[in-house]
Structures are given as structure tokens and as C-alpha cells.
Amino acid sequence: MKNRFLCPSCRADLKIKNSVIFSAHTTGGNKGLVLFSPELGNYSIVHVPGFSYTEGEHIDFFCPVCHANLGLPEKGKDLARVLMIDSKQTEYSIVFSEIAGKQCTLKMKEDTIVESYGEDAGEFANFWGAEPRY
Ligand SMILES: [Zn+2]
């Protein structure tokens, strides 16, 4: 996969080899680096041994370079976003769930969902075209 993943704030590349790297903070106070697969819809997460979380826990994700919070509060309190640039140099937003175990990834161009991945994507797709419910 030749896609690049960038921080929306500082545009640093977050993909090294075959992993996308984030700094993560759990609600329970755990902090650590986590590695995501750059393959959209692949939810295997690698993390440092000292970092742990429980299913259903909210995890805040941060850029490991500029430490910007990748959360997307204007769309949903449990959503985060990174940029993806594909091999045709087209830029997309990749929106994903901040709830551990929730499988939801949206590939978006401007404000339109291009593709969605994961078995929980349906409920998150409602954030577009509908007002957030809180
Ligand atoms: Zn950054």
C-alpha cells in the first residue's frame, strides 16, 4: 500500500513501514504509542506492553509529532481523523472510532463518505447529514 497518512494539524507523515503511529491516552489514564494497520478496515492494533485498555473504553488519539488531538468533536465525541493521500495524490479524511473495539472507519472526500469499513460503520455514517444528538 502506497497511501500516506498525515496529521491534519502539522501534516507530518504518521506511517512508518507498514504501521500508522499514534500517541494514545485512555480515559483510565493509560498513555502509550499504538500502531494501526494502514489497511482500512483492518482493526489489529499493536501497542507497547505497558499500555492497556478495555473494550468499550474511549481512547484519545494524538499526533506523535505535534501532539494535536486528532478528535473530531464537531462530528462526534468518539470520532478521530487523519488525512490519507493515495497513489493518485488525492487527499481524503479517514475518520475512525475512538472507542476500543468499535469497528468503524469512514473514508471521506470533503464532507462526503466515499467508502466505509467495519461492522459498526452504519451508526457512525449517521453523523453526516444529521445533527449530532448531543
Ligand atoms: Zn501533527
Residues whose N, C-alpha, C, O or C-beta is under 5 A from the ligand:
A	BS01	ZN	C7 S9 C10 R11 A12 C63 V65 C66 H67 A68
